[in-house]
Amino acid sequence: MNKSLLTNMIAASFVVVGYFMTQPLILTVGLFALSGAVTNWLAVYMLFEKVPGLYGSGVVPNRFEEFKAGIKHLMMVQFFTEENIDRFLTVSDSKAINLAPVIDKVDLAPSFDALVSTVEKSSLGPMLAMFGGTEALLPLKVPFIEKMKQSLVELSESEQFNQILLNELEQPNVIADIQAKVANIVDQRLNELTPELVKQIIQEMIKQHLGWLVVWGGIFGGLIGAFAALIS
């Protein structure tokens, strides 16, 4: 069962039991736990979905163009420098053009840091700070980088990408021309992406991990509720 849903159900059951059995301590624990879990669930939901009336919701769809621009910048600055293209010029067999080892060595940590910074600077930043700040997102770093590398390898292995690259190797002013052509290819492929697809890619990578925010929100909310009930 989804851990977010399970946490909310447990908290709600405390509320029901406390109310009908007239147990103020259990009721208070349940109310505080439910409020913490629901608040964190809403924060996670607002990352991916626009909620009418809630300013700042839908961070991922709203930053769609920035996401695409970041991928293009990564491809052009990290992979298709003059030095790398010089090495490609000696390749005559398309099968020899394998960017996977290059992609594997590239440090994609700045891409993750940029995503974290975007979330931190959004309207969800203060809410994230209540539950550990950017440290709470660190467990997502490795799966994010692995998924990004996999996507970049798939892009570099496409037949269209390799064919255009090989054709341009024999043309004059190859370096500048190849850089322009590659930029166009990247633009075309990125234009095939939709906000919904980008949302699904990111959601698949991190939503299961962010679910722990809901769990801990319920736990800490319940503890605070117990403390409040005991001192009242």
Secondary structure, DSSP 8 states (H G I E B T S, - for coil): --HHHHHHHHHHHHHHHHHHTT-HHHHHHHHHHHHHHHHHHHHHHHHHS--TT-TT--HHHHTHHHHHHHHHHHIIIIIS-HHHHHHHTT---GGG---HHHHHHS--HHHHHHHHHHHHHSTTHHHHHTTTGGGGGGGGHHHHHHHHHHHHHHHHT-HHHHHHHHHHTTSTTHHHHHHHHHHHHHHHHHHT--HHHHHHHHHHHHHHHHHHHHHHHHHHHHHHHHHHHHH-
